[in-house]
């Protein structure tokens, strides 16, 4: 593949209702830098079953969603080159199997 071209994308974060997670998640932008110097920048909160949080971003940006009450990471997502991207916050599946 060639170089990644930075493009403006629209990220939509949904939080479907679930009794397994807290009521609200905070969404944070980590940016393009990797490593210990990364800083999380809060971009907004999304409530369970509530409105979709729309975040303008650029290709290759990394976002985290954290449970506001516990700080646990619920979602770790890096944007692709697609113009519109949608992610959903969901409980981790504890019965998941990994195929290598």
Secondary structure, DSSP 8 states (H G I E B T S, - for coil): -------EEEEEEE----TTS-SEEEEEEEES--STT---EEEEEEETTS--EEEEEETT-EEEEEETTT--EEEEEE--S-SEEEEE-----TT-----
